[in-house]
Amino acid sequence: MAVTLQQVVDLARSTLNDDDKVRWPDAECLGYVQGGLDAVLELRPDLFIGKFNTYDSSALTLESALPIEERFRRQLADYIVMRCETKDDESVNNNRAALAYKFFETRLIG
């Protein structure tokens, strides 16, 4: 059974301690998934081989299947966590956001 984007969001919610979906609405998290997948496409276009003509992040829903290998679901969840935390923390600075993105990037590229 394919991993859905909802499952990736739920994985991120576990880290964010938001299992009840109180702090971050699904629609906001979906936007972060879409942005994360666009970042994956820039960093690892090889993960989209055979899907270049059909991939459109704006058409994805939470019920959509994860369009990359399932083993990268944790990295995508980390991207969602990074986006939620940088928005949630009023005192976040550019260095912290840059480090969080670098963590995502390093884990994705290997």
N, C-alpha and C positions, 0 to 999 in steps of 0.2 A: 504494500500500500504506500502510495506516495506521501511525502511529508507536505502538509499544507502551510501556507503562509501564516495561518492562525496558530499552528503549532510552533512556528518560529517566534511569533509574538508572545505566545504563552511561555516559551523558554526564557525570553527576555524578561517577562513579567516576574518570573520566579526570582531572578537576580535582583530586580527592582523592588521586591516585596510588594507587588501590586496584583496579587492573584485575584483580588476582587474587582479589578478594573476600575478603581476609584480615581487614581491620580492621572492616568493617561488613557484617554478614550481610544477605542479600536481604530477610529478613523485617523487619528494622529499617528498611531503606531504603524498603520498601513503606509502612510506617507513616508515614514522613516524606512520601512522595508523597501519601498520603491526607490528611495534615494540610495540606500545601501546596495541594492542590486545594480543601480547605475554605476556606483563606485566600483563594484566587483567587475562590471563589464569593462571599465577603463583599465583596471589593474590586471585582470585575468580574462581577456576576451576568449581565450581557449575554452573556458567553461561554458561558452555559449555556441560552440561549434554545432552547426546544423539548426540553429535557432535564430540566426541573425535576421532572417527575413520575417520571422513571426514574433520576435520579442518586442514587447512594448510595455514598459514598466507602468505606464499610466492606465493600462487596461487590466492590471492585476487586481484581484480582490483577495480578501482573507481566505476564501475558499479555494483559491488557485493553488495548483501544485507548485512547489518550489522549483524554479526553472533551472537550477544548477544542481550539481551533485549533492546528495543529502549530507555527505560528510562535512559540508561547509555551512550547515545550519547554525552551528555554534558561533562561527565568525559573524554571520549576519545578525544573530541575536546580540552579540557584543556591540555591533554597530548601533542597533536600536537602543541599547543601554546607554551608550555614549551620547547619543542625541538626546535622550530623555534627561540624563543627568546634567548635561550642559545647559539645557533649557531650564531645568528645575532649580539649579543652584544660582542664585542671584550674584554670588561673589565669584563665580567661575571666571577664570581668566583665559586668555588666548593660549598660554603655555599648556594649561591642563587639557584644553580641547585638542590642541595639536598632538599632545602625547597620547590621548585616547585614540585619535585617528591613526597615529603611527602604530599603536598596538594592534588595531584592526588590520591595518595594511600588512604588518609583519606576519601576523598569523595567517593571513590569506595567501601571501606569496610564499611564505615558508622560509 
